[in-house]
Amino acid sequence: MSTVDELIRIENLTVHYETDDAVVHALNDISLSMKKGETLGLVGETGAGKTTLARSILRLVPSPPGVIKDGRIFFEGKDMLMLSEAQMRSIRGNSISMIFQDPMTSLNPVMTVGDQIMEVVESHNKALGKEEMVKQALSMLEMVGIPSSRSHEYPHQFSGGMKQRVIIAIALACNPTLLIADEPTTALDVTIQAQVLDMITALKNRLNTAMLLITHDLGVVAQNCDRVAIMYAGQIIELGTLSDIFKRPTHPYTKGLLGSIPSLTKEVKRLSPIKGMMPDPTDLPPGCKFAPRCQYAREVCRQAVPPSYQVGDTHQVRCILANEEVHNG
């Protein structure tokens, strides 16, 4: 990826949650980059570290107990970990916005939805007059399919799907260059999920916003993303284009994820679940973190932490055996 197109670059990011009883190894040597306008899907089981990665980008990891132990995060050329809190506040909600998992807890219950959108606009565009702010807030509501006449209503007067639309309007109010969507449809009915995702994708394309889409649903990824990063135990174990991941999965964990999805086109008598559980982040195994669950694991897998191997132009994998398989044919 050329530095001209690059929007964000994460290098060797390591994050721990340190308590008196134990240290949670939430992120372990994460490296990742995104270019302007692209959609990257971040996939993994609950506890893989997806939300911690999103919060780290915005420097919202709760501290204590959270500590960024190592690594760097560059956004539009700036080293985010070196910025002051005042500089970070000017970026949050402006250049980078986030849609959180649960719309029910993300809105202020005693403020009208119109005022909540205006609050974001005002905090980042102090030069705008009151009339302009109102106009922009109403415009954002209309953009997400809510009549501007409802701007004086409160969150409790909206359904779950409508609340999430308000959250999206707030997130996009300042036309961010990066939108982080953390499981944006988890709390919604299945019938509403597709509508909300379609709307997010349409708006991001219209505004040329890059999106980090965090999900555990590979179907959502297949429909909305340009590239995919698979996370496991705080590491990115496979990264590639949609075609790389869905047509040429290389890591045993990725193959397991895809093998556990029901197919509408093939007759499969039994799905192939991945045996075992993700390791305890306070007591991670040495070597490859997936080795205890991997049917192909050898002694070397249990001893050495695999580096990220380049197995194609756009395809990377953290697996010694997968790398040997690709290069030995």
Backbone bond lengths (Angstrom), bond angles and torsions (degrees), N, CA, C in turn:
res aa  C-N    CA-C-N  psi(-1)  N-CA   C-N-CA  omega(-1)  CA-C   N-CA-C  phi
1 M - - - 1.477 - - 1.524 109.25 -
2 S 1.327 117.68 128.32 1.466 120.21 -179.53 1.518 109.87 -72.92
3 T 1.338 116.13 149.64 1.465 120.62 -179.31 1.521 111.59 -66.62
4 V 1.335 117.80 -20.88 1.472 121.35 178.73 1.530 109.54 -67.44
5 D 1.356 116.27 -42.39 1.463 120.95 -178.78 1.521 112.73 -82.04
6 E 1.321 117.42 -17.88 1.460 121.12 -172.87 1.523 111.88 -68.29
7 L 1.333 115.66 130.59 1.459 121.15 178.64 1.524 110.64 -101.12
8 I 1.327 115.96 -47.50 1.465 120.43 -179.04 1.524 109.32 -139.00
9 R 1.329 115.48 141.94 1.460 120.93 176.81 1.525 109.11 -136.36
10 I 1.313 115.37 125.70 1.467 122.20 178.51 1.520 107.66 -109.94
11 E 1.334 116.65 128.66 1.465 121.05 -177.20 1.523 110.73 -122.00
12 N 1.333 116.44 118.20 1.472 123.51 170.59 1.534 113.60 49.60
13 L 1.322 116.18 44.51 1.470 121.14 -176.38 1.532 111.06 -75.66
14 T 1.327 115.40 126.62 1.466 122.20 178.23 1.526 108.27 -128.33
15 V 1.337 116.32 125.09 1.471 121.96 -178.58 1.527 109.66 -129.38
16 H 1.339 115.20 130.85 1.462 121.24 176.33 1.524 110.17 -118.71
17 Y 1.341 116.00 152.64 1.462 121.98 166.86 1.523 106.14 -110.79
18 E 1.339 116.43 111.51 1.461 121.12 -172.55 1.524 110.74 -104.88
19 T 1.337 115.65 120.91 1.464 121.53 176.13 1.525 108.54 -121.71
20 D 1.342 116.02 176.25 1.472 119.71 178.86 1.520 111.33 -65.24
21 D 1.353 115.79 -29.16 1.468 119.34 -174.61 1.522 114.11 -89.11
22 A 1.337 117.01 -34.92 1.471 119.36 -173.31 1.526 110.65 -161.37
23 V 1.329 115.51 169.29 1.461 122.52 173.89 1.525 108.01 -115.94
24 V 1.340 116.37 120.85 1.465 121.34 176.97 1.525 108.11 -89.55
25 H 1.324 116.20 118.80 1.475 121.54 179.50 1.533 107.66 -87.43
26 A 1.342 115.81 84.79 1.470 121.03 -171.27 1.522 112.84 -74.84
27 L 1.338 117.01 -45.83 1.472 122.38 177.38 1.512 108.60 -127.18
28 N 1.341 115.79 133.95 1.459 120.50 -175.44 1.525 110.92 -129.00
29 D 1.341 115.73 94.48 1.467 121.57 173.96 1.541 112.14 63.36
30 I 1.326 115.67 56.49 1.470 121.55 179.67 1.531 110.27 -86.80
31 S 1.333 116.11 127.53 1.470 121.41 172.50 1.523 108.32 -128.26
32 L 1.337 115.72 132.59 1.459 120.21 -172.20 1.520 108.76 -162.99
33 S 1.338 117.09 148.27 1.467 119.26 173.58 1.526 109.36 -141.55
34 M 1.321 115.12 156.44 1.464 121.87 177.52 1.516 109.15 -135.42
35 K 1.332 115.72 147.90 1.457 118.19 176.32 1.532 109.95 -104.68
36 K 1.304 116.41 166.90 1.460 122.19 -176.87 1.531 110.55 -60.31
37 G 1.311 116.26 133.51 1.465 121.75 173.67 1.517 116.35 81.88
38 E 1.349 118.78 -7.88 1.474 119.14 -176.46 1.527 111.70 -86.44
39 T 1.338 115.95 161.57 1.462 122.17 174.68 1.521 108.28 -115.18
40 L 1.329 115.30 120.26 1.460 121.61 178.81 1.521 108.60 -110.61
41 G 1.329 116.72 124.87 1.458 121.31 176.85 1.514 110.11 -90.69
42 L 1.334 116.44 129.22 1.459 122.22 177.57 1.530 107.38 -109.86
43 V 1.335 115.86 111.81 1.467 121.42 -170.32 1.523 110.45 -117.10
44 G 1.328 115.81 141.76 1.461 119.73 175.44 1.510 111.11 174.20
45 E 1.325 115.52 166.02 1.462 120.64 178.36 1.529 110.11 -69.18
46 T 1.327 115.54 165.25 1.460 120.75 173.43 1.523 108.57 -59.12
47 G 1.323 116.17 130.75 1.464 120.83 179.96 1.508 114.34 92.83
48 A 1.352 116.90 3.30 1.477 119.95 -178.93 1.523 112.12 -74.63
49 G 1.347 117.67 -20.22 1.465 120.91 179.63 1.517 113.93 112.11
50 K 1.337 117.37 10.72 1.475 120.91 -175.09 1.536 111.76 -62.96
51 T 1.328 116.66 -48.80 1.467 120.20 -177.69 1.526 111.07 -69.20
52 T 1.327 117.30 -35.99 1.473 120.32 176.80 1.521 110.36 -61.40
53 L 1.336 117.25 -39.46 1.460 120.47 177.67 1.531 110.40 -63.03
54 A 1.332 116.71 -44.53 1.470 120.79 179.09 1.530 111.00 -61.37
55 R 1.321 116.18 -45.23 1.469 120.35 -179.71 1.530 111.84 -67.26
56 S 1.327 116.48 -31.45 1.472 120.10 178.68 1.521 111.02 -65.40
57 I 1.339 116.24 -38.41 1.469 120.24 179.22 1.525 110.40 -59.26
58 L 1.341 116.32 -39.51 1.466 121.21 -178.92 1.530 112.48 -91.46
59 R 1.324 116.27 2.80 1.477 122.54 -175.65 1.530 110.52 54.99
60 L 1.329 114.75 48.04 1.459 121.38 178.96 1.530 111.86 -115.89
61 V 1.323 116.91 17.13 1.470 120.03 174.92 1.527 107.34 -67.23
62 P 1.355 118.43 121.53 1.468 119.71 -176.99 1.532 111.71 -61.09
63 S 1.331 115.73 125.20 1.466 120.45 -176.55 1.529 110.25 -130.65
64 P 1.339 120.23 123.40 1.459 124.48 -10.12 1.536 110.44 -70.09
65 P 1.338 116.55 164.30 1.463 131.08 9.38 1.539 113.77 -93.48
66 G 1.364 117.97 -5.90 1.464 120.32 -174.29 1.519 112.97 -74.12
67 V 1.337 116.18 137.31 1.472 122.17 178.51 1.530 109.03 -137.82
68 I 1.335 116.43 125.92 1.466 119.63 172.23 1.524 106.21 -82.60
69 K 1.335 115.83 104.57 1.463 121.61 -172.00 1.526 112.72 -79.30
70 D 1.338 115.96 -32.81 1.460 118.61 -174.52 1.521 108.89 -160.46
71 G 1.315 116.19 162.82 1.462 121.04 174.24 1.518 113.58 108.22
72 R 1.333 114.65 173.65 1.467 121.51 179.29 1.524 109.12 -140.01
73 I 1.331 115.42 149.14 1.466 121.65 177.66 1.527 107.51 -128.69
74 F 1.322 116.55 113.98 1.460 121.18 178.76 1.522 109.18 -105.25
75 F 1.337 116.43 125.90 1.463 121.86 176.50 1.522 108.26 -125.50
76 E 1.340 115.59 119.97 1.467 121.75 -175.73 1.534 110.76 50.21
77 G 1.341 115.25 39.60 1.463 121.09 176.52 1.515 115.48 85.92
78 K 1.356 117.80 -10.43 1.468 120.42 -178.81 1.526 109.81 -93.66
79 D 1.344 116.30 139.66 1.457 121.80 175.83 1.535 107.70 -82.09
80 M 1.335 115.94 103.41 1.471 121.43 -172.05 1.534 112.87 -62.18
81 L 1.323 116.54 -31.70 1.460 119.51 -176.25 1.532 112.09 -75.46
82 M 1.343 116.51 -9.59 1.466 120.97 179.44 1.531 112.15 -101.05
83 L 1.347 117.23 -4.97 1.469 120.29 -177.26 1.523 111.25 -79.70
84 S 1.331 115.96 153.24 1.468 120.95 176.21 1.532 109.16 -74.83
85 E 1.326 116.32 165.81 1.467 120.25 179.04 1.533 110.70 -63.55
86 A 1.335 116.77 -35.81 1.472 120.65 178.18 1.534 110.36 -63.66
87 Q 1.331 116.71 -41.38 1.474 120.46 177.91 1.529 110.86 -65.77
88 M 1.345 117.02 -37.86 1.472 120.74 178.38 1.529 110.91 -65.64
89 R 1.339 116.59 -37.76 1.475 119.65 179.22 1.521 111.13 -63.50
90 S 1.328 116.39 -32.01 1.469 119.70 179.30 1.537 111.50 -73.74
91 I 1.339 116.60 -19.88 1.472 121.26 179.09 1.530 110.98 -89.53
92 R 1.355 116.69 -43.04 1.467 120.82 -178.62 1.526 110.94 -62.69
93 G 1.322 115.71 128.05 1.463 120.42 179.24 1.510 113.26 81.10
94 N 1.329 116.93 -9.19 1.456 121.93 -179.09 1.531 109.79 -111.64
95 S 1.345 117.22 -74.80 1.470 120.88 177.21 1.527 111.75 -80.80
96 I 1.348 116.03 -34.95 1.469 121.48 177.93 1.523 108.46 -124.77
97 S 1.331 116.22 126.77 1.466 121.10 176.95 1.518 109.58 -121.94
98 M 1.333 115.39 157.71 1.465 119.42 -179.42 1.520 110.82 -133.68
99 I 1.338 115.12 135.56 1.460 121.58 172.09 1.521 106.37 -103.11
100 F 1.333 116.60 118.12 1.458 120.26 -176.55 1.534 111.06 -85.70
101 Q 1.355 114.80 168.45 1.464 120.92 -172.27 1.521 113.75 -61.89
102 D 1.325 116.85 -44.75 1.466 119.30 -169.77 1.525 111.72 -113.21
103 P 1.343 117.37 108.46 1.466 119.39 -179.22 1.523 112.56 -65.72
104 M 1.339 116.85 -22.51 1.470 120.31 -177.57 1.528 111.50 -64.28
105 T 1.332 116.67 -31.83 1.469 119.64 -176.31 1.533 112.64 -105.79
106 S 1.319 117.40 1.76 1.470 120.42 -176.06 1.529 113.27 -94.79
107 L 1.321 117.15 -10.95 1.469 120.60 -178.39 1.527 110.78 -108.42
108 N 1.329 116.24 148.07 1.459 121.74 177.43 1.535 108.47 -78.89
109 P 1.340 119.00 118.04 1.468 120.84 -174.21 1.527 114.90 -68.50
110 V 1.358 117.71 -16.33 1.466 119.47 -176.12 1.530 112.88 -107.20
111 M 1.337 116.37 10.90 1.473 120.85 175.37 1.520 108.94 -119.13
112 T 1.336 116.19 142.81 1.466 118.93 176.26 1.527 108.96 -67.09
113 V 1.322 116.76 156.29 1.467 119.70 -178.27 1.534 110.72 -64.62
114 G 1.324 116.46 -34.69 1.472 120.05 178.21 1.521 111.51 -62.70
115 D 1.341 116.19 -42.90 1.470 120.64 179.27 1.525 111.60 -65.68
116 Q 1.344 116.40 -33.62 1.467 119.56 -179.49 1.527 111.62 -69.50
117 I 1.324 116.71 -35.32 1.469 119.61 175.02 1.528 109.62 -70.02
118 M 1.330 115.89 -42.70 1.471 120.26 179.93 1.526 112.03 -62.04
119 E 1.327 116.93 -34.64 1.464 121.47 -179.89 1.530 110.66 -59.85
120 V 1.344 116.38 -41.76 1.472 120.65 179.12 1.523 110.11 -67.70
121 V 1.332 116.29 -45.63 1.467 121.10 -179.12 1.534 109.82 -60.43
122 E 1.338 116.30 -44.57 1.473 121.31 -177.49 1.531 111.29 -64.86
123 S 1.340 117.33 -40.12 1.467 119.67 -175.99 1.528 112.37 -67.27
124 H 1.336 117.50 -22.99 1.467 119.96 -178.52 1.534 113.60 -112.37
125 N 1.331 116.40 -8.73 1.476 120.00 179.61 1.526 109.63 -135.24
126 K 1.321 116.17 66.61 1.470 120.68 -173.77 1.528 112.52 -65.18
127 A 1.330 117.34 -19.41 1.462 120.55 -178.71 1.530 112.44 -75.27
128 L 1.336 116.50 -18.50 1.471 119.92 -178.59 1.524 110.81 -70.67
129 G 1.340 115.72 141.09 1.464 120.18 175.24 1.516 110.64 -78.55
130 K 1.340 115.97 166.91 1.472 121.93 -178.24 1.524 111.17 -57.16
131 E 1.315 116.31 -41.89 1.469 120.77 -177.43 1.534 111.15 -63.84
132 E 1.337 115.75 -41.34 1.467 120.60 179.12 1.523 111.27 -65.33
133 M 1.342 115.97 -39.19 1.470 120.66 179.67 1.526 111.07 -63.81
134 V 1.336 115.21 -44.53 1.470 120.25 178.86 1.527 109.25 -60.66
135 K 1.318 115.12 -44.82 1.474 120.99 -179.49 1.531 110.92 -59.59
136 Q 1.360 116.33 -42.79 1.466 120.33 -179.09 1.530 111.27 -68.36
137 A 1.340 116.54 -39.22 1.468 120.62 179.23 1.522 110.93 -63.53
138 L 1.338 116.26 -44.49 1.471 120.40 179.27 1.524 110.87 -65.34
139 S 1.330 115.40 -37.64 1.470 120.46 178.83 1.528 111.15 -63.22
140 M 1.355 116.73 -40.71 1.471 120.92 179.57 1.524 110.96 -66.00
141 L 1.334 116.77 -39.39 1.473 119.60 178.06 1.526 110.47 -62.20
142 E 1.321 115.56 -44.65 1.476 119.85 179.28 1.534 110.20 -62.93
143 M 1.339 116.57 -37.26 1.459 121.23 -178.01 1.534 111.89 -62.96
144 V 1.344 116.56 -32.29 1.469 119.43 179.75 1.533 112.06 -96.44
145 G 1.322 116.58 12.36 1.464 120.18 172.96 1.512 115.80 85.50
146 I 1.343 116.99 21.10 1.469 120.91 176.46 1.522 108.16 -111.20
147 P 1.338 118.61 125.88 1.469 120.26 -179.96 1.528 110.78 -57.38
148 S 1.321 117.03 135.45 1.466 120.76 -178.58 1.530 112.22 -61.20
149 S 1.332 116.52 -20.00 1.467 120.50 178.44 1.536 111.97 -65.39
150 R 1.341 117.15 -15.43 1.465 120.54 -179.48 1.533 112.64 -93.19
151 S 1.326 117.26 7.97 1.470 120.53 -176.53 1.525 112.63 -64.39
152 H 1.353 117.60 -22.27 1.475 120.83 -178.57 1.526 111.86 -90.56
153 E 1.345 116.91 4.35 1.466 120.02 179.75 1.533 110.78 -88.69
154 Y 1.346 114.13 161.64 1.461 121.35 -177.70 1.530 110.44 -100.87
155 P 1.354 117.87 160.06 1.468 120.20 -176.46 1.533 115.02 -52.47
156 H 1.347 117.15 -35.90 1.473 118.57 -176.71 1.535 112.09 -66.93
157 Q 1.330 117.34 -14.36 1.464 120.76 179.87 1.534 112.54 -87.21
158 F 1.340 116.20 1.27 1.468 121.17 -179.13 1.525 110.94 -113.09
159 S 1.329 115.81 149.47 1.472 120.85 174.33 1.528 109.16 -73.67
160 G 1.351 116.62 171.73 1.466 120.88 179.28 1.512 112.31 -57.71
161 G 1.334 116.38 -44.44 1.465 120.85 -179.82 1.517 112.15 -64.56
162 M 1.342 116.29 -39.64 1.470 121.03 178.77 1.532 111.07 -69.13
163 K 1.353 116.30 -37.06 1.475 119.52 176.61 1.524 109.75 -60.57
164 Q 1.346 116.09 -42.61 1.462 118.85 -179.25 1.528 110.45 -65.19
165 R 1.330 117.18 -33.40 1.472 120.21 175.96 1.531 110.72 -64.26
166 V 1.337 115.81 -38.31 1.478 119.55 177.11 1.525 110.16 -63.53
167 I 1.349 116.26 -43.02 1.471 121.22 178.19 1.533 110.33 -58.91
168 I 1.328 115.83 -41.44 1.473 120.86 179.56 1.533 109.98 -65.24
169 A 1.331 116.37 -41.02 1.474 120.74 177.94 1.527 110.46 -60.91
170 I 1.343 116.82 -41.70 1.473 121.15 178.67 1.529 109.82 -65.08
171 A 1.342 116.09 -43.42 1.472 120.90 -177.34 1.523 111.94 -64.14
172 L 1.330 116.72 -34.15 1.470 120.49 -176.19 1.528 113.45 -97.89
173 A 1.337 117.12 1.71 1.469 121.15 -173.34 1.527 113.22 -58.44
174 C 1.328 116.98 -33.69 1.471 120.29 -178.06 1.524 112.76 -103.23
175 N 1.341 115.85 17.21 1.470 121.83 177.05 1.535 111.28 53.07
176 P 1.357 117.71 63.17 1.466 120.70 -176.99 1.528 111.91 -67.65
177 T 1.330 115.42 157.14 1.471 119.19 175.47 1.528 110.53 -88.84
178 L 1.356 116.80 -18.47 1.469 121.15 176.55 1.521 109.39 -135.27
179 L 1.332 115.64 127.03 1.460 122.28 176.31 1.525 107.96 -114.04
180 I 1.331 116.12 124.07 1.472 120.98 175.92 1.522 107.26 -103.05
181 A 1.324 116.55 116.66 1.468 121.56 -179.22 1.527 108.26 -110.92
182 D 1.340 115.94 105.09 1.466 121.63 -176.16 1.522 109.89 -93.97
183 E 1.334 116.47 100.56 1.476 122.45 -178.28 1.534 109.85 45.40
184 P 1.333 118.68 57.87 1.471 120.95 -170.21 1.522 115.06 -66.54
185 T 1.332 117.84 -12.26 1.475 118.90 -177.50 1.526 112.89 -119.09
186 T 1.334 117.57 7.39 1.470 120.84 -175.38 1.525 112.96 -57.58
187 A 1.332 117.03 -40.61 1.467 120.51 -174.79 1.532 112.96 -87.23
188 L 1.331 117.55 6.05 1.465 120.59 -174.25 1.527 112.34 -105.90
189 D 1.335 115.47 156.79 1.465 120.48 174.11 1.524 109.59 -62.70
190 V 1.330 115.69 150.98 1.462 121.30 -178.48 1.527 111.41 -56.32
191 T 1.333 116.54 -38.53 1.471 120.27 -177.88 1.524 112.24 -66.42
192 I 1.335 117.02 -27.14 1.462 121.40 -178.33 1.534 110.99 -88.50
193 Q 1.343 116.74 -26.37 1.466 121.14 -174.51 1.528 112.80 -55.58
194 A 1.327 116.37 -48.94 1.474 120.43 -177.66 1.525 110.85 -62.48
195 Q 1.342 117.10 -40.60 1.471 120.96 179.90 1.529 110.66 -61.01
196 V 1.341 115.89 -46.01 1.464 120.58 -177.56 1.535 110.74 -65.42
197 L 1.337 116.80 -43.53 1.472 120.27 179.20 1.526 111.70 -64.60
198 D 1.338 116.19 -41.34 1.471 120.08 177.84 1.523 110.34 -60.68
199 M 1.339 115.22 -40.38 1.458 119.75 -178.94 1.531 111.50 -68.20
200 I 1.339 117.19 -42.71 1.465 120.42 178.11 1.529 110.09 -59.38
201 T 1.341 116.11 -46.05 1.471 121.00 -178.36 1.526 111.10 -63.87
202 A 1.341 116.65 -42.88 1.472 120.41 180.00 1.528 110.89 -63.09
203 L 1.338 116.71 -42.44 1.462 120.63 -178.62 1.528 111.46 -69.74
204 K 1.338 117.05 -40.07 1.473 119.54 179.47 1.523 110.94 -64.95
205 N 1.341 116.46 -36.11 1.469 120.00 177.31 1.528 110.83 -68.44
206 R 1.315 115.05 -39.76 1.472 120.54 -179.97 1.532 111.30 -65.01
207 L 1.343 116.25 -37.80 1.465 120.79 -177.34 1.532 112.63 -95.31
208 N 1.362 116.84 -2.04 1.470 123.60 -176.51 1.532 111.35 55.48
209 T 1.336 115.20 46.18 1.460 122.40 179.56 1.531 109.52 -95.42
210 A 1.323 116.85 136.49 1.469 120.49 172.19 1.529 107.81 -77.48
211 M 1.343 117.09 149.66 1.465 119.37 -179.16 1.523 111.12 -135.67
212 L 1.336 114.81 131.78 1.460 122.03 169.60 1.528 105.75 -100.08
213 L 1.322 116.74 107.45 1.466 122.27 -175.96 1.524 109.25 -100.54
214 I 1.326 116.20 110.12 1.465 122.01 -178.72 1.525 108.71 -94.24
215 T 1.325 116.74 126.11 1.461 120.21 -176.45 1.524 110.24 -160.12
216 H 1.325 115.92 163.85 1.473 119.95 170.45 1.527 109.29 -111.42
217 D 1.330 116.22 5.71 1.462 122.52 -175.07 1.533 110.12 -102.34
218 L 1.332 116.51 107.17 1.461 120.46 -178.33 1.529 112.20 -67.76
219 G 1.325 117.43 -25.08 1.464 121.11 176.46 1.516 111.28 -65.19
220 V 1.325 116.42 -41.06 1.468 122.34 176.89 1.524 110.02 -62.82
221 V 1.330 116.21 -41.86 1.469 121.73 179.05 1.527 110.62 -62.06
222 A 1.329 116.49 -46.75 1.470 121.51 -176.91 1.527 111.68 -60.06
223 Q 1.327 117.29 -31.73 1.462 121.14 -176.47 1.523 113.59 -87.82
224 N 1.353 117.05 -23.13 1.467 118.45 -168.52 1.523 116.50 -122.53
225 C 1.340 118.74 -9.69 1.467 119.67 -169.55 1.527 113.74 -111.68
226 D 1.329 114.98 154.76 1.468 122.39 174.12 1.524 110.38 -92.50
227 R 1.354 115.55 -40.93 1.466 121.25 178.04 1.521 109.24 -132.72
228 V 1.341 115.46 163.30 1.463 121.15 -176.60 1.529 109.72 -133.56
229 A 1.336 116.08 136.01 1.465 122.11 171.93 1.529 107.64 -118.00
230 I 1.329 116.83 124.34 1.464 122.08 179.17 1.522 108.43 -97.26
231 M 1.339 116.87 124.13 1.465 121.74 -178.96 1.520 111.01 -106.50
232 Y 1.334 114.48 143.76 1.462 120.49 175.63 1.523 108.44 -150.96
233 A 1.329 116.27 124.45 1.473 122.31 176.62 1.529 112.41 49.80
234 G 1.337 116.04 45.52 1.456 120.76 174.73 1.512 115.64 78.97
235 Q 1.344 117.48 11.62 1.461 121.15 177.98 1.525 110.24 -128.09
236 I 1.338 116.14 151.14 1.460 119.79 169.22 1.517 106.36 -88.44
237 I 1.337 116.24 114.07 1.461 119.85 -173.51 1.531 112.30 -98.63
238 E 1.346 116.90 -17.14 1.462 119.58 174.72 1.523 108.66 -154.25
239 L 1.325 115.40 139.89 1.462 121.67 -177.49 1.518 108.72 -143.72
240 G 1.330 116.03 131.63 1.458 118.62 179.00 1.514 111.98 -175.80
241 T 1.321 115.64 -177.29 1.462 120.54 175.60 1.525 108.91 -72.56
242 L 1.325 116.31 170.05 1.469 120.07 176.11 1.517 110.71 -53.62
243 S 1.326 115.97 -44.23 1.461 121.60 -178.71 1.531 110.95 -63.23
244 D 1.344 117.12 -42.42 1.466 121.29 178.76 1.528 110.97 -57.92
245 I 1.334 115.56 -47.89 1.462 120.50 -172.34 1.531 112.16 -77.08
246 F 1.321 117.08 -42.97 1.465 119.54 -174.58 1.532 113.30 -85.86
247 K 1.332 117.40 -29.19 1.473 119.47 -179.22 1.523 113.09 -100.85
248 R 1.355 116.58 -27.29 1.465 120.02 -178.27 1.533 111.05 -132.13
249 P 1.342 117.89 52.66 1.469 118.71 178.52 1.525 109.72 -61.19
250 T 1.327 116.74 137.38 1.462 120.35 -171.98 1.521 113.07 -117.36
251 H 1.326 118.04 -40.02 1.463 120.94 -179.91 1.537 109.41 -75.01
252 P 1.350 118.34 138.67 1.471 120.49 179.43 1.533 113.23 -55.29
253 Y 1.342 116.79 -32.74 1.469 119.75 179.07 1.530 110.95 -68.12
254 T 1.331 116.84 -43.95 1.468 121.05 177.95 1.521 110.14 -61.33
255 K 1.331 116.16 -43.62 1.468 120.22 177.82 1.527 110.27 -60.69
256 G 1.329 115.83 -38.91 1.464 120.47 178.31 1.518 112.60 -65.24
257 L 1.351 116.47 -41.73 1.466 120.37 177.81 1.527 110.90 -59.89
258 L 1.338 115.76 -47.07 1.461 120.48 -178.31 1.530 111.13 -68.89
259 G 1.331 116.75 -32.55 1.461 120.77 179.97 1.518 113.75 -73.07
260 S 1.344 116.22 -15.57 1.465 119.67 -178.62 1.534 112.60 -95.15
261 I 1.351 115.90 6.05 1.467 120.42 179.73 1.533 109.49 -96.95
262 P 1.345 118.13 128.80 1.472 119.79 176.76 1.523 111.10 -61.44
263 S 1.327 117.63 141.84 1.466 122.39 179.40 1.522 110.33 -106.35
264 L 1.335 115.31 140.23 1.461 120.52 177.23 1.527 111.38 -91.52
265 T 1.338 115.90 -13.60 1.472 119.44 -175.02 1.526 113.35 -107.06
266 K 1.350 116.72 -26.17 1.466 119.70 -179.47 1.522 110.24 -107.36
267 E 1.322 115.49 146.71 1.461 120.07 177.39 1.529 107.84 -88.08
268 V 1.316 115.13 109.16 1.463 121.07 -179.78 1.521 108.71 -119.87
269 K 1.329 115.92 123.07 1.460 119.31 -177.99 1.526 111.42 -75.14
270 R 1.322 115.84 -33.72 1.459 119.28 -176.94 1.529 110.06 -146.33
271 L 1.342 116.65 134.19 1.468 120.27 176.03 1.525 109.67 -74.16
272 S 1.325 116.26 160.33 1.475 120.96 -177.99 1.525 109.98 -111.00
273 P 1.329 118.08 89.76 1.468 119.55 179.74 1.526 111.48 -71.23
274 I 1.336 116.05 157.42 1.467 120.57 175.52 1.523 106.89 -84.91
275 K 1.324 116.39 122.43 1.463 119.95 -177.36 1.527 110.78 -72.67
276 G 1.335 114.82 151.66 1.462 120.09 175.87 1.518 113.75 84.37
277 M 1.322 115.28 -174.09 1.461 123.26 -177.90 1.528 109.84 -124.62
278 M 1.333 115.08 158.55 1.460 119.17 174.85 1.534 108.50 -64.53
279 P 1.340 118.62 142.96 1.470 119.75 -175.66 1.524 112.91 -65.23
280 D 1.321 115.01 155.67 1.459 122.49 176.43 1.535 108.16 -64.67
281 P 1.348 118.60 120.92 1.475 120.13 -177.37 1.527 113.83 -65.71
282 T 1.337 117.46 -11.54 1.473 119.28 175.38 1.531 110.93 -89.47
283 D 1.336 116.62 -8.07 1.462 120.62 -177.88 1.529 109.56 -146.54
284 L 1.339 115.85 64.02 1.464 120.40 -176.92 1.527 110.85 -71.88
285 P 1.331 117.32 143.88 1.464 119.87 178.49 1.526 110.86 -70.35
286 P 1.344 118.03 153.79 1.469 119.37 173.61 1.524 109.05 -69.79
287 G 1.317 116.38 164.36 1.462 119.06 178.53 1.518 112.32 70.92
288 C 1.316 116.78 -150.40 1.464 122.02 179.93 1.524 109.60 -66.58
289 K 1.333 116.16 129.66 1.474 120.59 -176.72 1.530 112.30 -69.83
290 F 1.334 116.89 -18.61 1.461 120.46 -179.46 1.538 112.21 -92.74
291 A 1.332 116.96 -10.14 1.474 121.30 -174.18 1.530 114.34 -52.26
292 P 1.358 119.76 -41.14 1.475 118.46 -179.34 1.538 113.89 -62.01
293 R 1.328 117.57 -20.90 1.472 120.75 -179.29 1.531 112.25 -106.04
294 C 1.316 116.93 -4.62 1.469 121.01 -170.93 1.533 111.24 -90.81
295 Q 1.332 115.92 124.33 1.466 120.02 -178.95 1.533 112.55 -72.10
296 Y 1.341 117.01 -14.67 1.462 120.77 -178.42 1.534 112.57 -100.87
297 A 1.325 117.78 0.10 1.474 121.05 -171.93 1.525 112.12 -61.17
298 R 1.341 114.74 137.85 1.467 121.91 174.35 1.530 107.77 -113.87
299 E 1.323 115.71 177.01 1.456 119.92 -177.25 1.528 111.93 -60.00
300 V 1.339 116.61 -38.12 1.465 120.49 -179.75 1.529 111.01 -61.52
301 C 1.328 117.00 -32.34 1.471 121.26 179.79 1.529 111.04 -65.61
302 R 1.324 116.09 -34.14 1.471 120.68 -177.32 1.522 112.47 -82.22
303 Q 1.329 116.29 -11.24 1.465 119.82 -176.13 1.529 113.09 -105.10
304 A 1.334 116.71 -41.81 1.473 120.36 -172.95 1.525 111.46 -110.76
305 V 1.333 115.70 134.06 1.475 120.11 174.22 1.528 107.24 -73.99
306 P 1.334 117.68 118.44 1.465 118.29 -176.69 1.525 112.24 -70.06
307 P 1.323 117.51 139.85 1.468 119.60 173.21 1.520 109.36 -75.63
308 S 1.321 116.84 177.41 1.466 121.11 176.33 1.525 108.40 -89.02
309 Y 1.336 116.11 114.20 1.463 121.66 -178.59 1.529 110.91 -93.24
310 Q 1.323 116.40 142.26 1.469 122.12 174.27 1.528 107.46 -87.89
311 V 1.345 117.65 111.08 1.466 120.86 -177.89 1.529 111.95 -109.86
312 G 1.324 116.51 5.91 1.457 122.94 177.01 1.512 108.18 -171.62
313 D 1.321 117.75 172.16 1.472 120.63 -178.58 1.524 112.29 -56.10
314 T 1.334 116.10 -38.02 1.468 120.87 -175.54 1.531 111.94 -121.47
315 H 1.334 116.18 15.01 1.462 120.86 -167.55 1.531 110.39 -124.25
316 Q 1.350 116.58 123.70 1.470 121.84 177.94 1.521 109.35 -125.93
317 V 1.339 116.20 147.69 1.469 119.62 179.75 1.529 109.59 -147.21
318 R 1.345 116.22 141.46 1.466 122.21 176.32 1.528 108.57 -99.91
319 C 1.316 116.77 78.01 1.461 120.41 -179.72 1.523 109.23 -159.83
320 I 1.319 116.66 119.48 1.473 121.45 -179.34 1.523 110.46 -62.23
321 L 1.334 116.48 -44.78 1.465 120.82 -176.32 1.525 111.48 -68.59
322 A 1.338 116.59 -41.43 1.469 120.44 179.68 1.524 110.30 -63.62
323 N 1.333 115.83 -39.11 1.465 119.85 178.44 1.537 110.59 -64.25
324 E 1.340 117.35 -42.75 1.473 121.43 177.93 1.521 110.56 -62.33
325 E 1.337 115.48 -42.92 1.470 121.47 -178.11 1.528 110.83 -61.24
326 V 1.351 116.62 -44.36 1.465 121.36 -178.28 1.527 110.52 -65.78
327 H 1.341 116.69 -45.40 1.462 119.97 -174.30 1.532 113.96 -82.60
328 N 1.349 116.66 -16.67 1.468 119.25 177.12 1.525 112.29 -98.29
329 G 1.363 114.99 0.06 1.463 120.17 178.14 1.496 112.37 74.99
